[in-house]
Every structure is written in structure tokens, then in C-alpha cells.
Amino acid sequence: MKPNKTIICTSLLLFGSLFHSCKKFYDVNTDPNNVIDVPVAQLLPSITVNVGYLGASDLFRYSGLMMQQFSGQTTNTSQTFKEYERYNINNSDVNNQWSSIFATLLADIAKIIPKAEKDGSPHYAGVAKILKAYVYQVTVDGWGDVPYSEASKFAENLYPKYDDDEAIYKDLIATLDAGIADVNAPASVFEPDKNTTIYPGVWSNVKTNWIKFANTLKLRIYLHYSQKDPAFASSQITALINSGAQFMTSNADNFQMKFLAESGRQNPITSIEGGQFRNAFFPNRTIVDMMNVKSDPRRPSYFVSFPYNSGNYKGASVLDNSSVAYSRLNTFLKGDASLNSIVINPDGTITDGSITWSGNSPTRLLTFSEYNFIRAEAALSLSAPGDAQTFFEAGIRSSMAESGVSAAAIDDYIAAYGTLTGTNAKKLEQIINEKYVANFGVLMEPWNDWRRTGFPAITPLPISVAVYDKIPRVLIYPLSERSSNPNTPVRNDMLQRVFWDTRP
């Protein structure tokens, strides 16, 4: 049996799900599922903390390992992440992730929206609706058909039906529109300002962040139609841009949750290498090699050099013999690094404890860099407004700036690799390849891009190693759901597809 993969945000940190104890991140100790009434000011931080943890959850690991951004290669007895890398994600593995999304996160959102509306606090309701759309977007992208119209009705409906994934997607746009309208309401009894771990601050200052994020999320949703219905994607993206909608304008607009350099409040990615799964989660050689070819200046932020202090970088793969002789994840995903007594082993690795990471890195859920790559692709492939080259370059620049790359190094990289060339197919490949690197650690989207476009052109693992000879296109439904809800569809493998995934 594989170990329980559950994130518990007190002194014990396991890895995988989003239980209510995560609310202790901001000392919110009331469980709204077990009380009659909870103020919206306590519900919202519960929701935003769990959205932040979703960004570093099993859903993050499934997609990142399948997309060869990460590797579970290890010499440990625990082979959990190695199994995920070889596409062995079964119906019991996803139990906790599914439960945390539906029984915790979406359940809290289902409580806060009517309560905020009743209390005369549309700004709270608007933020909750925007968060609902985000959570459902990534959930649909993972599983396809899921409970929606009858979900989170608690005792009123213990067996919710599964709604068509395309129908859910269309309703998410209406949900975002309703959220923006609420956020723009002229008055609200309570304001979702400091009572949130995402976009905290004075409401008059952060209100625009929520609107920018909601409109940028619409662009992401429409772009997912690019292969299934390019005419629809083109018309909707064009109309949204021409409407004067506000979008992200800098890295300060990133939709992310910042973690803290404190025990129990660290980014769970940091905890992975410091606990049960020590030496079992490395950068994959696919992304490392892509960056090595270009001497990408983001590498020192993304990875620890291997051998240590050599200036070289080596990624792992499940295809290798058992080893931990690779570059490690670094500050971009794990927070500030402290160099202790560095001990280099004969094989070039460093001993555990040579470097410690604070865990104060954010989980990045949708970034300004991604926005620019969306606009670049939409302009190139869907005749949407804007210049593909301009947005392509802006996407690279914003990603590198976020990684701490110097202005001079950014200019050098742009001069060498920042110009779209060749056919439109070649230009699209350039856009998605750069987006893949920029979205290192972003929940789900690299998998979504590959399913839509086929880029990056990664090689599936051979059947001698993997469960399938193809990269999976969807997740399996959880065993717990199959056992408790008779409406759960039958799904025996991960080769079926969500509605927008029509590429051969």
C-alpha cells in the first residue's frame, strides 16, 4: 500500500490533500463544516489557504510528473512519486485530492456565497465566485465530467449527478461575470481585504487584482477551446479584449499564495524534501535539458547545480537506475536558501542539511507571464488582437524577472532566443516551449498545453517502464466516489479525454 499523501499543516506535514487543518496557516481554527454559522471573514481565509495548498497538492504532482517537469526518481523505499511519473495513478491515489476539493474547498465556497449575499457583502461573494470558477476549471481539466449543479448541497443531495464538462466550462464564464459584477458593487458591509491569503490588502487597492485575475482566467478558459472550436475561441477572446476588460499588467498581479518561513506555514514543496519523501522529488531531465541547451539564466533559481557549485545542471528520470545524483529544486519553488556546512559526496551530491530552504516561496496558480503567452498564442493562431512577437517577448521577460535574472542577462537571452521564426507551427512550438519553462511549478497548465498543442514534444515513457505507452489525458475517478456515489461514471484508464482535448 502506498503511504498516505495528505498535507497536514501543523507540526506534521505529509503531502497531498487540503484538510481543514491547513487553515491554521493563518490561525483560523473553526471548522465551518461542523458548526451552524461561521462569519464570512473566517470562511474566506480558509478557502484561500486551501486554494494555495491546491497549487502544491497531488494534482500539482500528477500533472508535473507526467509532463516531465519533475521526477520521482529515488533510492528511497517510498516509490510514490516514481509511480506517478510512470503514469501509475490509481483510483485510491486520488481519494484524498478529490475529497479535499469537493468536501472542503468547494463546500466552503458553497457556504460563503449565499451567506455573503444575505449579509449584504457582495465583494465577498464576488471573490468567492471567482475562486469557485478557478477551482472548477482545474478540476474539470483533471477529470472532465464532475459534480457541479448538484454538488455541495450536503444532506439535500448525497448522490450528485456528474455534469457534462463542456457545460460546466460555459457556466464558469457566467460565474466569473457574476463575480466581477459583485466585486464592482458600489457598497459592501464587509470587505475581503486582510481576511484573505491571496491579494491581501486594503480593498480599494486589491479590488482591481481580483478583476484582472478573473478576466485573465477567462482568456485561459477560452484558449482551451483552441483545437476543439478555434472559431469560438477566437471570437470570444477578441470580444473580451476589445471590451476593454482589465488583465494582468505585471508580476505583482500574479494569482498566487505566499507561504511563510515558519514551521507549518511553509510551501509544501519544501517539505517534500525535508520529510517522508526526502530525496524523492527532483527536476526532470526533460526541462533541465531544454534549459541547458539555451544556457537559460533561470537555472540557478530553478535548480541547484550538479555537481554542486559546478555551474552544470542534471535532471532525473524514472528511466535511470536508482540514484539521487541530480540537481535539486531550488529557491524558485522552495524559498530562500541557507548555505550551511556544505559537504560534497564523491558522486557530486551534497549531504542532507548542506542547504536548507525556508519554504517562503509562493504557489503560482496563474501568472502575468502566462497571460502574455496566452495573448501571444491567441494572436498567432486565433487572429486575436495584439502582436504575437510582443507578447512572446513580454512572457519571457516577466518570467525571468520573477526568477531574479538580471536585466542584462534577460536582454542577452531575448537577443538569442526571443524572436518568433519559421512557420506558424514552429512559432507556436516556440511559444509553448517557453511557456512550459515559465510555468515551472504552475498547477495543471503545462499538461493542458501539451494536450491542446502537442508541445513541448516530450517523449512518452516506454511501456516497459510505464503503465501506458501514451501520456495520460485524464485522471481516474476516485475509489471513494465510485463506492459512495452511484452516479460516478465508469473510467478504467487515463486515456480518455476532457471535452476540449481533440488533438490526435
C-alpha positions in Angstrom: 0.0 0.0 0.0 1.3 3.5 -0.8 1.7 5.9 2.1 -1.0 8.4 2.8 -0.3 11.6 0.8 -2.0 14.2 2.9 -0.8 17.7 3.7 -1.4 18.4 7.4 -0.3 21.9 8.2 0.5 21.6 11.8 3.7 20.1 13.1 3.3 17.1 10.9 3.5 17.7 7.1 2.5 14.9 4.8 1.8 15.6 1.2 -1.3 15.6 -1.0 -4.6 16.9 0.2 -6.1 20.0 1.7 -7.6 19.3 5.0 -9.1 22.0 7.2 -6.1 21.9 9.5 -4.4 23.9 6.7 -6.5 26.9 7.9 -4.1 27.0 10.9 -1.8 28.7 8.4 -3.5 31.9 9.4 -4.8 30.7 12.8 -8.3 30.1 11.5 -9.3 27.2 13.8 -13.0 27.0 13.2 -14.2 24.2 11.0 -17.2 25.5 9.0 -18.3 22.0 8.1 -19.0 21.2 11.8 -20.8 24.4 13.0 -24.0 26.0 12.2 -22.8 29.5 11.4 -19.4 31.0 10.5 -18.7 34.6 9.6 -17.5 35.2 6.1 -14.4 36.7 7.5 -13.4 33.3 8.8 -14.6 31.3 5.7 -12.6 33.3 3.2 -9.1 32.7 4.6 -10.0 29.0 4.9 -10.8 29.0 1.2 -7.8 31.0 0.0 -5.3 28.9 2.1 -6.8 25.7 0.6 -6.6 27.2 -2.9 -2.9 27.9 -2.2 -2.3 24.3 -1.0 -4.1 23.1 -4.1 -1.2 24.6 -6.0 1.2 22.3 -4.3 -1.0 19.2 -4.0 -1.2 15.8 -5.5 -2.9 17.4 -8.5 0.2 19.5 -9.0 2.4 16.5 -8.7 0.4 14.3 -11.0 0.5 16.8 -13.9 4.1 18.0 -13.2 5.4 14.4 -13.2 3.5 13.3 -16.3 4.7 16.5 -18.1 8.4 15.7 -17.2 8.9 18.9 -15.2 9.6 16.7 -12.1 10.9 13.2 -11.5 10.2 10.8 -8.6 13.5 9.0 -9.2 14.8 8.0 -5.8 16.7 5.4 -3.8 14.1 5.6 -1.0 11.8 2.7 -0.1 8.9 5.1 -0.8 8.3 5.0 -4.5 5.1 7.1 -4.6 6.3 9.8 -6.9 8.2 7.4 -9.1 4.9 5.6 -9.6 3.1 8.8 -10.6 5.9 9.5 -13.0 5.3 6.2 -14.7 1.6 7.1 -15.0 0.6 4.7 -12.2 -2.1 6.9 -10.6 -4.9 4.6 -9.5 -8.3 5.2 -8.1 -7.2 5.0 -4.4 -4.4 7.6 -5.0 -6.9 10.3 -5.9 -9.3 9.8 -3.0 -7.8 12.5 -0.8 -7.4 15.0 -3.6 -11.0 14.6 -4.7 -12.3 14.8 -1.1 -10.3 17.9 -0.3 -11.6 19.7 -3.5 -15.2 18.8 -3.1 -15.8 18.2 0.7 -13.6 21.0 1.9 -12.8 23.7 -0.7 -15.9 23.8 -2.8 -18.1 23.1 0.3 -16.7 26.2 1.9 -17.3 28.2 -1.2 -20.9 26.9 -1.4 -21.4 28.3 2.2 -19.8 31.7 1.7 -21.6 32.9 -1.4 -25.2 32.8 -0.1 -24.0 34.0 3.3 -22.2 37.0 1.9 -25.2 37.8 -0.3 -27.5 37.6 2.6 -25.2 39.7 4.8 -25.1 42.5 2.1 -21.4 41.8 1.3 -21.2 41.4 -2.4 -17.5 41.9 -2.5 -17.0 38.7 -0.5 -19.5 36.9 -2.8 -17.7 38.1 -5.9 -14.3 36.9 -4.7 -15.8 33.6 -3.8 -17.4 33.2 -7.2 -14.1 34.0 -8.9 -12.3 31.4 -6.7 -15.1 28.9 -7.5 -14.5 29.3 -11.2 -10.8 28.8 -10.8 -11.2 25.6 -8.7 -13.7 24.1 -11.1 -11.5 25.0 -14.1 -8.6 23.0 -12.8 -10.9 20.2 -11.6 -12.6 19.8 -14.9 -9.2 19.9 -16.7 -8.2 17.0 -14.5 -11.3 14.7 -14.6 -13.7 16.0 -17.3 -17.3 15.4 -16.1 -17.6 16.2 -12.4 -20.4 17.1 -10.0 -21.4 20.7 -10.5 -25.1 21.7 -10.5 -25.9 19.3 -7.6 -22.5 19.5 -5.8 -22.1 20.9 -2.3 -25.8 20.5 -1.4 -24.8 18.5 1.6 -27.7 16.4 3.1 -30.0 17.7 0.4 -28.3 15.5 -2.2 -25.8 12.8 -1.2 -25.5 11.5 -4.7 -24.9 14.4 -7.0 -25.0 13.9 -10.8 -21.9 14.4 -12.9 -22.4 17.4 -15.3 -21.0 17.5 -18.8 -17.6 19.1 -18.7 -18.3 21.4 -21.6 -21.5 22.6 -20.0 -19.5 23.3 -16.8 -16.9 25.3 -18.7 -19.5 27.5 -20.3 -21.1 28.2 -16.9 -17.7 29.2 -15.5 -17.7 32.2 -17.7 -21.1 33.3 -16.3 -19.8 32.7 -12.8 -16.8 34.9 -13.5 -19.0 37.6 -14.9 -21.2 37.4 -11.8 -18.1 37.6 -9.6 -16.8 40.7 -11.4 -20.2 42.4 -11.1 -20.2 41.7 -7.3 -16.7 42.9 -6.9 -17.7 46.1 -8.6 -20.8 46.6 -6.4 -20.8 50.2 -5.0 -21.1 49.1 -1.4 -20.4 46.0 0.8 -20.9 45.6 4.5 -17.7 43.7 4.9 -14.6 43.8 2.7 -12.4 40.8 1.8 -9.1 42.6 2.5 -6.9 41.3 5.2 -9.2 38.2 5.5 -7.5 36.5 2.6 -4.1 35.0 1.9 -4.4 35.8 -1.8 -4.4 39.5 -2.8 -4.4 40.7 0.8 -4.5 44.4 1.5 -6.8 47.4 1.5 -9.8 46.6 -0.6 -9.6 49.7 -2.7 -6.1 48.7 -3.7 -6.7 45.0 -4.3 -10.1 45.1 -5.9 -8.5 45.5 -9.3 -6.3 42.5 -8.8 -9.4 40.2 -8.5 -10.9 41.7 -11.6 -7.7 41.4 -13.6 -7.3 37.8 -12.5 -11.0 36.9 -13.4 -10.6 38.3 -16.9 -7.2 36.6 -17.4 -8.8 33.3 -16.2 -11.5 33.8 -18.9 -8.7 34.1 -21.5 -7.2 30.8 -20.3 -10.6 29.1 -20.4 -11.3 30.3 -24.0 -7.8 29.3 -25.1 -8.5 25.7 -24.1 -11.0 25.6 -26.9 -8.3 26.3 -29.5 -8.4 22.8 -31.0 -12.0 21.9 -30.4 -13.5 25.1 -31.7 -11.0 27.7 -32.8 -13.7 30.0 -34.2 -15.4 30.1 -30.8 -12.0 30.7 -29.1 -11.1 33.4 -31.5 -14.4 35.3 -31.3 -14.6 35.1 -27.5 -11.0 36.2 -26.9 -11.3 39.0 -29.4 -14.6 40.2 -27.9 -13.1 40.1 -24.4 -10.0 42.1 -25.4 -12.0 44.6 -27.4 -14.4 45.1 -24.5 -11.7 47.0 -22.6 -11.5 44.3 -19.9 -8.7 44.7 -17.4 -6.0 42.0 -17.5 -2.8 41.4 -15.5 -0.2 44.1 -16.2 2.8 43.0 -14.1 4.1 40.2 -11.9 2.5 42.0 -9.0 -0.8 40.8 -10.4 0.1 37.1 -10.2 -2.6 34.9 -8.8 -0.6 33.1 -6.1 -0.4 32.4 -2.4 2.7 33.3 -0.5 3.9 30.9 2.2 5.9 31.8 5.2 9.3 30.7 6.5 7.8 29.2 9.6 7.1 25.6 10.6 3.6 24.6 9.4 3.3 27.6 7.1 5.9 26.6 4.5 5.3 25.8 0.9 4.7 22.0 0.9 7.1 21.6 -2.0 9.9 22.5 0.5 8.5 19.9 3.0 8.6 17.1 0.4 12.4 17.0 0.6 12.6 17.5 4.3 10.2 14.8 5.4 8.7 11.5 4.3 9.7 12.0 0.7 13.3 13.2 1.2 15.3 12.8 -1.9 12.3 11.7 -4.0 11.3 14.8 -5.9 13.7 16.2 -8.4 13.7 18.4 -11.6 13.2 16.2 -14.6 15.9 15.9 -17.2 13.4 17.0 -19.9 13.0 20.5 -18.6 16.6 20.7 -17.4 18.0 19.7 -20.8 15.7 22.2 -22.6 17.1 24.9 -20.4 20.7 23.7 -20.7 20.6 23.9 -24.5 19.9 27.6 -24.2 22.1 28.2 -21.1 18.9 29.6 -19.6 19.7 32.1 -16.8 16.7 30.9 -14.8 18.5 27.7 -13.9 20.3 28.9 -10.7 16.9 29.9 -9.4 15.1 26.8 -10.5 17.8 24.2 -9.7 20.9 23.6 -7.6 23.9 22.9 -9.8 25.2 19.4 -10.1 27.9 18.5 -9.3 27.5 21.1 -6.6 28.9 24.6 -7.5 29.9 23.4 -11.0 27.6 25.6 -13.0 26.2 22.5 -14.6 22.7 21.1 -14.1 21.4 17.5 -14.4 17.8 16.3 -14.3 16.4 13.0 -13.2 14.2 10.4 -14.9 12.4 7.3 -13.9 14.3 5.7 -16.8 17.5 6.0 -14.9 18.9 3.4 -12.5 18.0 4.3 -8.9 20.0 7.3 -7.9 19.8 10.8 -6.3 22.8 12.2 -8.2 20.9 15.1 -9.7 20.3 18.8 -9.4 17.8 19.6 -6.7 14.9 22.0 -6.8 16.0 25.5 -5.6 14.7 28.8 -4.4 12.1 29.5 -7.1 9.9 26.7 -5.7 11.4 26.2 -2.2 12.1 29.7 -0.9 15.2 31.4 0.4 18.2 29.1 0.8 20.6 29.0 3.7 24.0 27.5 3.0 25.1 25.5 6.0 28.2 23.3 6.2 28.4 22.1 2.6 29.6 18.6 2.3 30.0 17.3 -1.2 29.9 13.5 -1.7 32.2 11.7 -4.1 29.4 11.4 -6.6 28.8 15.2 -6.7 25.7 15.2 -4.5 25.6 17.2 -1.3 24.7 15.7 2.1 21.2 16.4 3.6 21.3 19.6 5.5 24.0 21.2 3.5 21.4 23.6 2.2 18.1 24.4 3.9 15.2 26.2 2.3 12.8 28.5 4.2 9.7 27.5 2.3 8.6 31.1 1.8 8.1 30.7 -2.0 4.5 31.1 -3.3 2.4 28.6 -5.1 1.9 30.2 -8.5 -1.6 29.5 -9.9 -1.9 31.9 -12.8 0.8 34.4 -13.6 1.4 37.5 -15.6 3.9 35.6 -17.7 1.2 33.0 -18.6 -1.1 35.9 -19.6 1.5 37.1 -22.1 1.9 33.7 -23.6 -1.9 33.3 -23.9 -2.0 36.6 -25.8 0.9 35.5 -28.0 -0.7 32.2 -28.9 -4.1 33.9 -29.4 -2.7 36.5 -31.7 -0.7 33.9 -33.7 -3.2 31.1 -34.0 -6.6 32.7 -33.4 -6.2 36.1 -35.1 -6.9 37.8 -31.8 -5.8 41.4 -31.2 -2.2 42.1 -30.4 1.2 41.2 -31.8 2.4 37.7 -31.1 6.0 38.7 -31.0 5.5 41.5 -28.5 3.6 39.2 -26.1 6.1 36.4 -26.6 8.9 38.6 -25.6 7.0 40.0 -22.6 6.2 36.5 -21.4 9.9 35.6 -21.3 10.9 38.9 -19.7 8.3 38.7 -16.9 9.2 35.1 -16.2 12.9 35.9 -16.0 12.3 38.9 -13.8 10.3 36.8 -11.4 13.3 34.4 -11.2 15.7 37.2 -10.3 17.5 37.3 -13.6 19.5 40.5 -14.3 18.3 42.9 -17.0 21.5 42.3 -19.0 21.1 38.5 -18.9 17.4 38.9 -20.0 18.4 41.1 -22.9 21.1 38.5 -24.0 18.6 35.7 -23.9 16.0 37.7 -25.8 18.6 38.5 -28.4 19.4 34.8 -28.9 16.0 33.2 -28.4 13.3 35.8 -28.2 12.2 36.1 -31.8 9.5 34.0 -33.3 10.6 32.5 -36.6 9.5 30.0 -39.2 6.0 28.7 -40.0 3.1 29.3 -37.6 3.5 25.8 -36.3 7.2 26.5 -35.5 6.2 29.8 -33.8 3.5 28.0 -31.8 6.1 25.5 -30.7 8.4 28.3 -29.6 5.6 29.9 -27.6 4.6 26.8 -25.8 8.1 25.7 -25.1 8.9 29.0 -23.4 5.6 28.9 -21.6 6.4 25.4 -20.3 9.6 26.7 -18.8 8.0 29.9 -17.4 5.1 27.8 -15.9 7.5 25.6 -14.0 5.5 24.7 -10.9 2.2 26.1 -12.1 -0.7 23.8 -11.4 -2.0 21.8 -14.4 -1.4 24.3 -17.2 1.7 22.6 -18.8 -0.3 19.4 -19.1 -3.2 21.4 -20.6 -1.0 23.0 -23.1 0.5 19.7 -24.2 -2.9 18.1 -24.5 -4.0 21.0 -26.7 -0.9 21.6 -28.9 1.4 18.6 -28.5 4.1 20.9 -27.3 6.6 20.5 -25.8 7.2 17.5 -28.0 8.0 15.2 -25.0 8.5 11.5 -25.5 6.2 9.2 -23.6 7.8 6.6 -21.4 8.1 3.2 -22.9 5.6 0.5 -21.9 8.4 -1.5 -20.4 8.5 1.2 -17.7 5.1 2.9 -17.7 1.6 1.8 -17.3 0.6 3.1 -20.7 2.6 3.7 -23.8 1.0 7.1 -24.2 1.0 10.2 -21.9 -2.3 10.2 -20.0 -5.0 12.6 -21.0 -7.3 12.5 -17.9 -7.3 11.3 -14.3 -9.1 8.3 -13.0 -12.2 8.8 -10.7 -11.6 8.1 -7.0 -12.4 4.7 -5.5 -14.2 6.5 -2.6 -16.5 8.2 -5.1 -17.2 5.0 -7.1 -18.1 3.3 -3.8 -20.4 6.0 -2.4 -22.0 7.8 -5.4 -23.8 5.6 -7.9 -23.8 8.4 -10.5 -20.0 8.2 -10.8 -19.1 7.3 -14.5 -17.0 4.3 -15.2 -13.4 5.1 -16.1 -10.9 2.3 -16.3 -7.9 4.1 -17.6 -6.3 7.5 -18.1 -6.5 7.6 -21.9 -10.0 9.1 -22.2 -10.2 12.9 -22.7 -11.8 16.1 -21.5 -14.1 17.8 -24.0 -11.6 20.3 -25.3 -8.8 17.7 -25.9 -9.4 16.9 -29.5 -5.8 16.7 -30.8 -4.9 13.3 -32.2 
